[in-house]
Amino acid sequence: MEKTDEEVKAAYNVARRIAKSVMRSRTTAGMAYEDFVQEGVLAWLQGQSIYYGMIDAFRKQAALSPYSYGVKGIAEPEILSFDEELDSNKDDESSRLDTLLDAEKILKRIQAIPNDILQFALLGYLYFGMSLREIAGVLEKSHEWVRTYLVEPELKKIREEFQC
């Protein structure tokens, strides 16, 4: 499905904020900030999670060389794929088309919010499927704070506005 300019801009905003969090929380030798942003947006364009795309890129970059495994005898770590989880969550195409128009209106409504942190929380939660804990980790707050002060009040306003 073709992505609109607004969706791509929103994805880049979310990816930049997540990349800052990833760069703070991990030693990322060999990967720059923009590398994480690009990996996250690329994963999103392929229908995957931005956050897991970045973590997967970090995992691949941080892997030891074949020399370390073969010659030095270091045991190869077990690598798990996030794709299996994503494949089980795919919706039927017809149900997606029913909600496409409403989702576009809600996306535009969220993008009109001037507060960047609130906009990030709502986009991450509603549009990119991040959990409250993942959003809280990026914002360095508790998930209860994110739910109580960011997500729930604005969701209430959106429900009233769109009569959901």
Stockholm file with secondary structure:
# STOCKHOLM 1.0

chainA/1-164         MEKTDEEVKAAYNVARRIAKSVMRSRTTAGMAYEDFVQEGVLAWLQGQSIYYGMIDAFRKQAALSPYSYGVKGIAEPEILSFDEELDSNKDDESSRLDTLLDAEKILKRIQAIPNDILQFALLGYLYFGMSLREIAGVLEKSHEWVRTYLVEPELKKIREEFQC
#=GR chainA/1-164 SS CCCCHHHHHHHHHHHHHHHHHHHHHSCCTTCCHHHHHHHHHHHHHTTSCHHHHHHHHHHHHHCCCHHHHHTSCCCCCCCCCSHHHHHHTCCCHHHHHHHHHHHHHHHHHHHTCSCHHHHHHHIIIIISCCCHHHHHHHHTSCHHHIIIIIIHHHHHHHHHHHTC
#=GC SS_cons         CCCCHHHHHHHHHHHHHHHHHHHHHSCCTTCCHHHHHHHHHHHHHTTSCHHHHHHHHHHHHHCCCHHHHHTSCCCCCCCCCSHHHHHHTCCCHHHHHHHHHHHHHHHHHHHTCSCHHHHHHHIIIIISCCCHHHHHHHHTSCHHHIIIIIIHHHHHHHHHHHTC
//
